[in-house]
Amino acid sequence: QGESNRKWLSKAELDVLMQTPMEDKKVELVRVLFLFSCFCGLSFADLYHLKWENISTDKHGTMWIRIKRKKTGTESIVPILDIPERIIEKYSNPKSDEKVFAVPSYALTRYYLEKIQAKTQLKTLNFHTARHSMISYQLLISRLCTVRFSIGNDLETSSVLRYAKFPHYIKEQLIFCKDKKLTLSCSNSF
């Protein structure tokens, strides 16, 4: 896809978003919820309806989101990695509340995203973009690399690439992870 048709944030754009806090607390909350969506691949509707009952912890201490997608009705199971976990710890409602986050209305969220967009100079900020962001691919790559290390043999990269529809730079990173685990660095203090 051409740059103008791209529907996800690049890592550089994601870094800008992560490193640009907002002064207004309501706008900051929307920025953080947008980042949570980037990392977990949740749509606005799924984030809005996310309940504590949708979050569980496995025997290894990994947190997971298990939610039925509003749009398709299919079940989505997503690992909650470090950054989203810190977002939950800092921005979530008390567990006595049903919903995990106090997500503003869709209209208000769009208004706040416009403010974030103006401050960051990023072109397209919406939850469709967040859901399809590069970070979703980064998580998949990280998981594929983890699988390779977990099973103790070589991940057949060419087979994965044949069936996965990744942009060329994601394929390069997947090949890179054949030698070392891919990680995403974050200097933000969620």
Salt bridges, closest charged atoms under 4 A:
GLU3 OE2 - ARG6 NH2 2.57
GLU13 OE1 - ARG6 NH1 2.91
ASP15 OD2 - LYS11 NZ 3.23
GLU23 OE2 - LYS119 NZ 2.65
GLU28 OE2 - ARG31 NH2 2.65
ASP46 OD2 - ARG69 NE 3.00
GLU75 OE2 - ARG66 NH1 3.60
ASP82 OD2 - ARG86 NH2 2.71
GLU98 OE2 - LYS51 NZ 2.77
ASP154 OD1 - ARG148 NE 3.82
